[in-house]
Amino acid sequence: HPKYLAVVDQPMDLSLIMQKINDNAYIRPYEFVEDIKLITKNALVYFKKGDSVTNR
């Protein structure tokens, strides 16, 4: 989705999380959990209620 970076303030995806795991960037487990939550938050911001993605 080309407009994603313009809409979402703090982008996060599974490949970035994997990179952070491989780089040992997570010091505490909650940091990982927060990134997972951020993916969900970003999806809710980007895909508004009523979009075909949110209706599935």
C-alpha positions, 0 to 999 in steps of 0.5 A: 500500500503506497500511502502507508508511510504517509498515514502511519507515524511509526511504521512496523512490520514483521520483517522489521521485528525479525531484523530486531530479533536477529540484531538482539535489539530487544532487551526486554520481552515487553519491547517485542510485545509493544512492536506487535501491538504497534502493527495492530494499531497501525493497521487500524489507523490505515485501514478505516472501518468499512474498508474491505480489509476490516470487513473480513 
